[in-house]
Amino acid sequence: MIDTKRELELIEYQTKYLRQEDFSDELGEFIWKNYNAQVSIDFPSVKTNRQWCLTNQGWIGYIPVNEKLLLSLKPKISIENVFRMLEYALKDLQIVSEQLAYCNSLQDF
């Protein structure tokens, strides 16, 4: 079980495998019911080798699950590249992108 404040980093579309003891069934059910669009979760079973499997479904940000767990949803590319892609896609973001591209982390943003 998670005993202290913990940040669990999930990089988009990469599955994170955790021991069965890392979550309670209630916590897994809570994530599944409330954040299924953002995080795919498979419960421990024979199929998962008795592990929890969590996969970021392409989201960037933070999910404060409870007082002990923060899910950190990270892009598979650097945050600077996210701004460059947004700038290219939306053309008018050049000024905003130049001001925000100095962020070194998602938390800075």
PyMOL commands that set and color helices and strands:
alter all, ss='L'
color gray80, all
select helices_A, chain A and resi 20-22+25-35+79-90+94-100
alter helices_A, ss='H'
color red, helices_A
select strands_A, chain A and resi 6-11+15-19+39-42+51-56+61-66+69-74
alter strands_A, ss='S'
color yellow, strands_A
deselect
rebuild
show_as cartoon
